[in-house]
Amino acid sequence: MLTDSRVVSLPLEVPIIDVHSFHAFSQAILLTQREKSLPWIVSNYIHIFGVPQFDKGNFIHLTTSSLFNSLPYSFVSKLHTDQLHSWFPDCIEFFIDCLNKGQYLAIALDEYYIPGMNSYEKFHLTHHILVHGYDRDQRVFKIAGFFAKPPVFNVDQSLSFDLFQEALNHAGPVPQRVSQTLEIIQFPYHALNVPAVEFDISLITRSLEEHLLSKPLTEVNPKRIDYWFGLRAYDLLILFLELEREQGKPIIHMKALQTLMNHKKMMIERVVYLFKTNCLTDTRYISMAETLLRKTMIVHQLCVKQRIAQDASNIARAIHCIEELKTYEKQFLEGLLDELRRVN
């Protein structure tokens, strides 16, 4: 942490999962303590699921919780924004005080007032950002979020105190999560009742097998029983691409494809970690994981191409590539599981 009482900059790293706000925020924080956090990170982000009830095109998700209070070595305090406005009419000093204590702050703001955001001075859109520093002399906060068009995760972006207050005052509700809550994250948090994360190869093996077999994970959220888990999510992607072809217009949100690419990047990180910890001895699986990412990127590129120039052949090629990807990932997982059982 950089601090001289006039300037504070809490550290953030480049997240592996960078397409969803809270996954990106969480990993950017966790990876500042890479050795401590990696056992937890590689043991999660294994499962994916597809939502057959079409939800604005973004229908593929990671099953790992994006809630801050599920992160290891962290302590999260929450304050409803009604209380924030009531107790701190000018909340600038409150945020500064939290940052001085080494606490990150996640809150939903109106992006209309945030320079660099796609909606800046164009339209009102409430979305979450992560505050990780300030410069008192320049009167700015340092924030992380999704900037530019298309939105890309970035950190250390300046937002003046005045515009921050405007963005907070005009923030509306976000229905998909408790957006009316300021979350204050302390990381790393050291206390006797905070358990150490023990690396468990059996958990990874079991999770990889569940992903391979498309087993539904309903123990956390029973409503997920109708979702399409694991490799079966590719079948749902094909169905929606066929629907695109029938309707003659793009309907799949690119975040669904970006989630798949993030999933493959995470797989590479996991396999490399397994090799470095001697849980895996065959480097062939690292190159296979990299091939999985390349195959996923080809599908992504074909879907981008379809949005630029409508051509049914793009969809036909994308469907063929998805079928190849699913087959290759199945072979990769079967071989990886055999190797993990043999070595461990």
C-alpha positions as CSV (number, residue, x, y, z in Angstrom):
1,M,0.0,0.0,0.0
2,L,1.3,3.5,-1.0
3,T,0.4,6.1,1.6
4,D,1.7,9.5,2.8
5,S,-1.5,10.7,4.5
6,R,-2.3,12.8,1.3
7,V,-2.2,9.8,-1.1
8,V,-3.3,6.2,-0.6
9,S,-3.2,3.5,-3.2
10,L,-4.3,0.0,-2.2
11,P,-2.8,-2.7,-4.4
12,L,-4.7,-4.4,-7.1
13,E,-3.5,-7.1,-9.6
14,V,-4.7,-8.1,-13.0
15,P,-7.5,-10.6,-12.5
16,I,-7.7,-13.9,-14.4
17,I,-11.5,-13.6,-14.4
18,D,-12.0,-10.1,-15.9
19,V,-15.5,-10.2,-17.5
20,H,-17.8,-10.0,-14.5
21,S,-17.4,-7.0,-12.1
22,F,-17.4,-8.8,-8.8
23,H,-15.2,-11.8,-9.9
24,A,-12.8,-9.2,-11.3
25,F,-12.8,-7.1,-8.2
26,S,-12.4,-10.2,-6.0
27,Q,-9.5,-11.6,-8.0
28,A,-7.8,-8.2,-8.3
29,I,-7.7,-8.1,-4.5
30,L,-6.9,-11.7,-3.8
31,L,-4.0,-11.8,-6.2
32,T,-2.2,-9.1,-4.3
33,Q,-1.4,-12.1,-1.9
34,R,-0.8,-14.6,-4.7
35,E,0.8,-17.4,-2.8
36,K,-1.7,-17.2,0.0
37,S,-4.7,-17.1,-2.4
38,L,-3.9,-19.4,-5.2
39,P,-4.8,-22.6,-3.4
40,W,-8.4,-21.2,-3.1
41,I,-8.5,-19.7,-6.6
42,V,-7.4,-22.8,-8.5
43,S,-9.9,-24.9,-6.4
44,N,-12.7,-22.7,-7.6
45,Y,-14.0,-21.3,-11.0
46,I,-14.1,-24.9,-12.3
47,H,-17.9,-25.2,-12.9
48,I,-19.9,-23.3,-15.4
49,F,-23.6,-23.4,-16.1
50,G,-26.0,-22.2,-18.8
51,V,-29.4,-20.7,-18.2
52,P,-31.9,-22.1,-20.6
53,Q,-34.4,-19.3,-19.7
54,F,-32.8,-16.6,-22.0
55,D,-31.5,-13.7,-19.9
56,K,-30.6,-10.8,-22.2
57,G,-28.2,-13.1,-24.1
58,N,-25.7,-13.4,-21.2
59,F,-26.6,-17.0,-20.2
60,I,-23.2,-18.7,-19.4
61,H,-21.9,-18.1,-15.9
62,L,-19.3,-19.4,-13.4
63,T,-20.8,-21.2,-10.4
64,T,-18.3,-19.9,-7.9
65,S,-19.9,-17.2,-5.8
66,S,-18.9,-13.6,-6.6
67,L,-19.8,-12.4,-3.1
68,F,-16.9,-10.8,-1.2
69,N,-17.8,-12.5,2.0
70,S,-17.1,-15.9,0.4
71,L,-13.4,-14.9,-0.2
72,P,-10.7,-16.4,2.0
73,Y,-8.7,-14.2,4.4
74,S,-11.2,-11.4,4.2
75,F,-13.6,-9.5,6.4
76,V,-16.5,-7.7,4.9
77,S,-18.7,-5.0,6.5
78,K,-21.9,-3.8,4.8
79,L,-23.7,-0.5,5.0
80,H,-27.0,0.2,3.3
81,T,-26.8,3.3,1.1
82,D,-29.8,4.8,2.9
83,Q,-27.7,4.7,6.1
84,L,-24.7,6.0,4.2
85,H,-26.6,9.1,3.0
86,S,-28.2,9.6,6.4
87,W,-25.1,9.2,8.5
88,F,-22.6,10.7,6.1
89,P,-24.3,13.5,4.0
90,D,-20.8,14.2,2.6
91,C,-19.3,10.7,2.5
92,I,-15.9,11.7,1.1
93,E,-14.1,11.7,4.4
94,F,-15.8,8.4,5.4
95,F,-14.4,6.7,2.3
96,I,-11.0,8.3,2.9
97,D,-11.0,7.0,6.5
98,C,-11.7,3.5,5.3
99,L,-9.0,3.6,2.7
100,N,-6.5,4.8,5.3
101,K,-7.4,1.6,7.2
102,G,-6.5,-0.5,4.2
103,Q,-10.1,-1.2,3.2
104,Y,-11.4,-1.5,-0.3
105,L,-14.9,-0.2,-1.0
106,A,-17.4,-1.6,-3.6
107,I,-20.4,0.5,-4.4
108,A,-22.9,1.0,-7.2
109,L,-22.6,4.5,-8.9
110,D,-24.3,6.2,-11.8
111,E,-21.8,5.9,-14.7
112,Y,-23.2,9.0,-16.3
113,Y,-20.9,10.9,-14.0
114,I,-17.8,8.8,-14.4
115,P,-15.3,9.9,-17.1
116,G,-14.1,7.0,-19.3
117,M,-17.2,4.9,-18.9
118,N,-19.2,4.2,-22.0
119,S,-22.3,5.9,-20.6
120,Y,-20.4,9.0,-19.4
121,E,-22.6,12.1,-20.1
122,K,-24.7,9.9,-22.5
123,F,-27.2,8.0,-20.4
124,H,-27.8,6.9,-16.8
125,L,-26.6,3.5,-15.9
126,T,-26.0,2.2,-12.4
127,H,-23.0,-0.2,-12.1
128,H,-20.5,-1.2,-9.4
129,I,-17.0,0.1,-9.1
130,L,-14.2,-0.6,-6.6
131,V,-12.6,2.3,-4.8
132,H,-9.0,1.5,-4.0
133,G,-7.3,4.9,-3.4
134,Y,-7.4,8.6,-3.3
135,D,-5.3,11.8,-3.8
136,R,-6.3,14.5,-1.4
137,D,-4.4,17.3,-3.2
138,Q,-6.0,16.4,-6.6
139,R,-9.3,15.7,-4.9
140,V,-9.8,12.4,-6.7
141,F,-10.6,8.8,-5.8
142,K,-8.8,5.9,-7.6
143,I,-11.3,3.4,-8.8
144,A,-11.4,0.1,-10.7
145,G,-14.2,-0.8,-13.1
146,F,-15.1,-1.3,-16.7
147,F,-14.1,1.5,-19.0
148,A,-14.1,2.3,-22.7
149,K,-16.3,0.7,-25.4
150,P,-16.5,-2.3,-25.4
151,P,-16.0,-2.2,-21.6
152,V,-12.6,-3.4,-20.4
153,F,-11.6,-3.9,-16.8
154,N,-9.1,-1.3,-15.6
155,V,-7.7,0.0,-12.3
156,D,-6.3,3.3,-11.0
157,Q,-8.8,5.5,-12.8
158,S,-9.4,9.0,-11.4
159,L,-12.8,10.2,-10.3
160,S,-13.1,13.6,-8.7
161,F,-14.7,13.8,-5.3
162,D,-17.4,16.1,-6.7
163,L,-18.3,13.7,-9.5
164,F,-18.1,10.7,-7.1
165,Q,-20.7,12.4,-4.9
166,E,-23.0,13.1,-7.9
167,A,-22.6,9.5,-9.1
168,L,-23.5,8.2,-5.7
169,N,-26.5,10.6,-5.3
170,H,-28.0,9.6,-8.6
171,A,-27.3,5.8,-8.4
172,G,-30.5,3.8,-9.0
173,P,-31.2,0.2,-8.0
174,V,-29.6,-2.8,-9.7
175,P,-32.1,-5.7,-9.5
176,Q,-29.7,-8.6,-9.9
177,R,-27.9,-8.0,-6.6
178,V,-28.1,-6.0,-3.4
179,S,-27.0,-2.8,-5.1
180,Q,-28.1,-0.6,-2.3
181,T,-25.2,-1.8,-0.1
182,L,-21.7,-0.4,0.3
183,E,-19.3,-3.3,0.9
184,I,-16.1,-2.6,2.8
185,I,-13.5,-5.3,2.3
186,Q,-10.5,-5.8,4.5
187,F,-7.9,-8.0,2.9
188,P,-5.8,-9.7,4.0
189,Y,-7.6,-10.1,7.3
190,H,-5.8,-11.8,10.1
191,A,-7.6,-13.2,13.1
192,L,-7.6,-16.4,15.1
193,N,-11.0,-17.4,13.8
194,V,-10.0,-17.0,10.1
195,P,-9.0,-20.5,8.9
196,A,-6.1,-21.1,6.6
197,V,-7.0,-22.3,3.1
198,E,-5.7,-25.8,2.8
199,F,-5.0,-27.0,-0.7
200,D,-7.1,-30.1,-1.4
201,I,-6.4,-32.0,-4.6
202,S,-9.3,-34.3,-4.0
203,L,-11.7,-31.3,-4.2
204,I,-10.2,-30.2,-7.5
205,T,-10.4,-33.8,-8.8
206,R,-14.0,-34.1,-7.8
207,S,-15.0,-30.7,-9.2
208,L,-13.3,-31.5,-12.6
209,E,-15.2,-34.8,-12.7
210,E,-18.5,-33.0,-12.0
211,H,-17.7,-30.5,-14.8
212,L,-16.9,-33.4,-17.2
213,L,-20.1,-35.2,-16.4
214,S,-22.3,-32.1,-16.4
215,K,-23.4,-32.8,-12.9
216,P,-25.8,-30.2,-11.5
217,L,-24.7,-28.2,-8.5
218,T,-27.8,-27.4,-6.5
219,E,-26.6,-27.6,-2.9
220,V,-26.0,-23.8,-2.7
221,N,-28.9,-22.7,-4.8
222,P,-31.7,-25.3,-5.4
223,K,-33.1,-23.0,-8.2
224,R,-30.2,-24.1,-10.3
225,I,-31.7,-27.6,-10.9
226,D,-32.9,-26.5,-14.4
227,Y,-29.6,-25.1,-15.5
228,W,-27.2,-26.8,-17.9
229,F,-23.9,-27.6,-16.2
230,G,-20.4,-28.4,-17.3
231,L,-19.8,-29.5,-20.8
232,R,-23.6,-29.5,-21.4
233,A,-23.4,-25.6,-21.5
234,Y,-21.9,-26.0,-25.0
235,D,-25.1,-27.7,-26.2
236,L,-27.1,-24.7,-24.9
237,L,-24.7,-22.3,-26.7
238,I,-25.3,-24.3,-30.0
239,L,-29.1,-24.0,-29.4
240,F,-28.9,-20.3,-29.0
241,L,-26.7,-19.9,-32.1
242,E,-29.2,-21.9,-34.1
243,L,-31.8,-19.5,-32.7
244,E,-29.7,-16.6,-33.9
245,R,-29.6,-18.1,-37.4
246,E,-33.4,-18.5,-37.4
247,Q,-34.1,-15.0,-36.3
248,G,-31.4,-13.5,-38.5
249,K,-29.9,-11.2,-35.8
250,P,-27.4,-11.5,-32.9
251,I,-29.1,-12.4,-29.6
252,I,-26.2,-13.8,-27.6
253,H,-24.4,-11.3,-25.4
254,M,-20.6,-11.5,-25.9
255,K,-20.1,-11.8,-22.2
256,A,-21.3,-15.4,-22.5
257,L,-18.3,-16.1,-24.9
258,Q,-15.9,-14.1,-22.8
259,T,-16.9,-16.1,-19.7
260,L,-15.9,-19.2,-21.6
261,M,-12.5,-17.6,-22.4
262,N,-12.1,-16.7,-18.8
263,H,-12.9,-20.2,-17.8
264,K,-10.1,-21.5,-20.1
265,K,-7.6,-19.0,-18.8
266,M,-8.4,-20.2,-15.3
267,M,-7.9,-23.8,-16.4
268,I,-4.4,-22.9,-17.6
269,E,-3.6,-21.2,-14.3
270,R,-4.9,-24.3,-12.5
271,V,-2.9,-26.9,-14.5
272,V,0.3,-24.8,-14.1
273,Y,-0.3,-24.7,-10.4
274,L,-0.8,-28.4,-10.2
275,F,2.4,-29.0,-12.1
276,K,4.4,-26.6,-9.8
277,T,3.0,-28.4,-6.7
278,N,3.9,-31.8,-8.1
279,C,0.3,-32.9,-8.3
280,L,0.8,-33.2,-12.0
281,T,3.9,-34.5,-13.8
282,D,2.9,-34.4,-17.5
283,T,3.4,-31.0,-19.1
284,R,1.3,-32.1,-22.0
285,Y,-1.8,-31.0,-20.1
286,I,-0.5,-27.4,-19.9
287,S,-0.3,-27.2,-23.7
288,M,-3.7,-28.9,-24.0
289,A,-5.2,-26.3,-21.7
290,E,-3.7,-23.6,-23.9
291,T,-5.2,-25.3,-27.0
292,L,-8.6,-25.2,-25.2
293,L,-8.2,-21.4,-24.9
294,R,-7.3,-21.0,-28.5
295,K,-10.3,-23.1,-29.7
296,T,-12.5,-21.0,-27.5
297,M,-11.1,-17.8,-28.9
298,I,-11.9,-19.0,-32.4
299,V,-15.6,-19.4,-31.4
300,H,-15.5,-15.9,-29.9
301,Q,-14.0,-14.4,-33.0
302,L,-16.6,-16.0,-35.3
303,C,-19.4,-14.6,-33.1
304,V,-17.8,-11.1,-33.3
305,K,-17.5,-11.5,-37.1
306,Q,-21.2,-12.4,-37.2
307,R,-22.0,-9.1,-35.5
308,I,-20.0,-7.2,-38.0
309,A,-21.3,-8.9,-41.2
310,Q,-24.4,-11.1,-40.9
311,D,-23.6,-14.4,-42.7
312,A,-25.1,-17.8,-41.8
313,S,-21.8,-19.4,-42.6
314,N,-20.2,-17.7,-39.6
315,I,-22.8,-19.4,-37.3
316,A,-22.3,-22.8,-39.1
317,R,-18.5,-22.5,-38.5
318,A,-19.0,-21.5,-34.9
319,I,-21.3,-24.4,-34.2
320,H,-18.7,-26.8,-35.8
321,C,-15.9,-25.3,-33.7
322,I,-18.0,-25.6,-30.5
323,E,-18.6,-29.3,-31.2
324,E,-14.8,-29.7,-31.7
325,L,-14.1,-27.7,-28.5
326,K,-16.5,-29.9,-26.5
327,T,-14.9,-33.1,-27.8
328,Y,-11.4,-31.8,-27.1
329,E,-12.2,-30.6,-23.6
330,K,-13.8,-34.0,-22.8
331,Q,-10.6,-35.7,-23.9
332,F,-8.5,-33.2,-21.9
333,L,-10.5,-33.7,-18.8
334,E,-10.6,-37.5,-19.0
335,G,-6.8,-37.6,-19.4
336,L,-6.2,-35.0,-16.7
337,L,-8.3,-36.9,-14.2
338,D,-6.5,-40.1,-15.0
339,E,-3.2,-38.4,-14.4
340,L,-4.3,-36.7,-11.2
341,R,-5.5,-40.0,-9.8
342,R,-2.3,-41.8,-10.8
343,V,0.0,-39.2,-9.2
344,N,-2.0,-38.4,-6.1
